[in-house]
Amino acid sequence: FIPPSIARQGFVYRINLNATYNNNIFFTSQNKESDFITTVSPGIHYIKRRAKYSLEADYQINAKLYSDNSRFNNAAEAQTFLLKSHYNLSPSTRINLKEYYRSFKDPTGTIIANTRQSRLETLRENSFYLSVAHNINPRVMLNFDGSRLSNNFSGTAIDSDVNQVKLGASYFFKPGLQIGVNARKINYNFKSNPTINSDAYTINFIKNITRKYTFRGALGRYQTRGVGAKSGKIRKATLVLKFKKHKLNFNFSEDLMLRGIGSNAIFKTKTISANSRSRLSKAFYSDVSLENSVYSSLSGARSEFNFSTVKAVLTYSLRQGSFVRAELSRVYQKDTPGSIETTSNKLGLSYNTSF
């Protein structure tokens, strides 16, 4: 859970009550088990804004109760913690920091390798981000980005640490057009495999076609290092369409995966997605999203995962800080080799209030 932008400063407390029916709670291809799951999620949010800096923190814990599989009941099955800040060193230099931790056991929440063994494992994920942006003049900006993402599993899946450093420069040709170049280095460190490094270079651009239409893109190449080195294309495109009551996003991305998924391998990904958000009335909002991703291994044993999600969400705002939400989703994963197909359908209803 990532909290939405909150207008007021100081502490904000919240609680979320969720009831979900899942027809395949362990995300297995055979012998499926369904269950009705109740989740209680209290949380606390803090934010402070000043002219030169901001500070934001958030913590949430999820207690889950299973109707038929009570042995999996857990008062703290999932937790999230967020800490982020920005500081303006000068009118032309800005620093951003972000620390995010989450632990969860939802097998349909993310792509995980070794699916038959990993479904009951708890994944603990910790990420740290640092970025520095400096404007040399109104048209030229330099930027540095660094990150570290750690995945730790409780059982058979393989832990990993992924470190990334990126240097870039951007030039603003005119209002609505920005072109930049980036150099990126990634270090993949797996628990039981040698470290793998990769380099990448990209050209990026942003074009505001009109106030309603924005297009972003990137072209480049990556190169892995070491035994079995591979190279490939980096291609990204995003089209954002804004209307009075609707917002549409279309995305295509082809790049290296920037985290581990529980195996001794790095993966390249190819993703196509679309999202629609609409305001149906003053209090009703709808969100519909579609995504299909193909993950192909570039090291270790050959493997490929096809991961697709379809989600529809309807939200009704009761008052500021309170809402009711209904969600319908379907997740599909196909593993190769083996051509093992797995699906999960979920229907949920939740109530959230803050005070």
C-alpha positions, 0 to 999 in steps of 0.5 A, a space after each residue: 500500500 502506498 498512501 495517496 497525497 495528503 493535503 493536511 500536515 501532521 499525523 493522519 490515522 486510518 483503518 481499512 477493512 477488506 473482505 475478499 473471495 479468492 478462488 485460488 489462494 495459493 496460486 497453484 495450477 492444480 488442486 486449487 483451494 478457494 477461501 474468503 479472507 478478511 483483512 484489517 489494516 490500521 495505518 499511520 501517516 505523517 507529513 511535514 512541508 516547509 519551503 526548503 524541505 519535506 518529510 513524509 512517513 507511513 506505516 501499515 500492518 495487515 492482519 488476515 483471517 482465513 475462513 477455511 484455512 485458519 492455520 494461516 491466520 496472522 496478525 501481522 502477515 503484511 507490513 509496509 513502511 515508507 519514509 521519503 524526503 526532499 531538500 533544496 540545497 539551492 534554487 537550482 539543486 534538489 535532493 530526494 530520498 526514499 526508503 520503502 519496506 514491505 513484507 507480504 505473502 500474497 502469491 498473486 501480488 507479484 511475479 515469483 519464480 519457482 511458483 510451486 515451492 514459493 507460494 507460502 513464503 513471505 517476501 521481504 522487500 526493502 528499497 532505497 532511492 537517492 536522486 540529485 538534480 541540478 539545473 545548470 541554467 534554465 535549459 540544461 539539467 544534470 541528474 544522478 540516481 542511485 538505488 538498492 533493492 533487496 528481496 529476501 524469501 523465507 524458504 526455497 526462493 533465492 534472495 537477491 540484491 540489485 544496485 543501480 547507478 544512473 547519470 543523465 543530462 537533459 535539455 529543454 529545447 522549448 516549452 513542451 519538449 525535453 530530450 536527455 541521455 542516460 548511462 546506467 550500471 546495474 549490479 545483480 548479487 544473488 545468494 547462490 550465484 556469482 555477481 552479474 553486471 550490466 551497462 545501458 545507455 538510453 536517449 529519452 524524450 518528453 513531448 507535450 503535444 497539447 495540454 491534454 496529450 503527453 508522449 514519453 519515450 526512450 531508446 537504447 541498449 543494454 549489455 550484461 557482463 561475464 559468462 554468457 554475456 547478452 545484449 539487447 534493446 531498450 524501448 519505452 513509450 508512454 502516451 497520456 491522454 487527459 480529458 475533463 472526466 477521464 485519464 488514459 495511459 498506454 505503456 510499452 516497455 522493453 528492458 532488463 528487470 530491475 529486481 530479482 524474482 527468486 531465481 539465480 537469473 536476471 531477466 529481460 521484460 517486455 510489458 504492454 499495459 493500459 489504464 483508464 481512470 474516470 470520474 463517473 459522478 461527484 463521488 464515483 470513480 472507476 479504474 480499469 487496468 490491463 497488463 501483460 508482461 513476458 519475463 525471459 531469463 538471460 542467465 542460468 537455466 532458460 526460463 520464461 514467465 508470461 504474467 497478465 493481470 486484469 483489474 476493475 475498481 469502483 470507488 465511492 467517496 463518502 467524505 474526505 478521507 473515507 471511501 468504499 471500494 469494490 475490486 474485481 481482478 484476474 491474474 494469469 501466469 504461464 511458466 516455461 519450460 513445462 507450460 504450466 498455467 495458473 490463474 486466480 480470480 478475486 472479488 473484494 469489498 473494502 472500507 477505508 477511513 482516516 481521522 
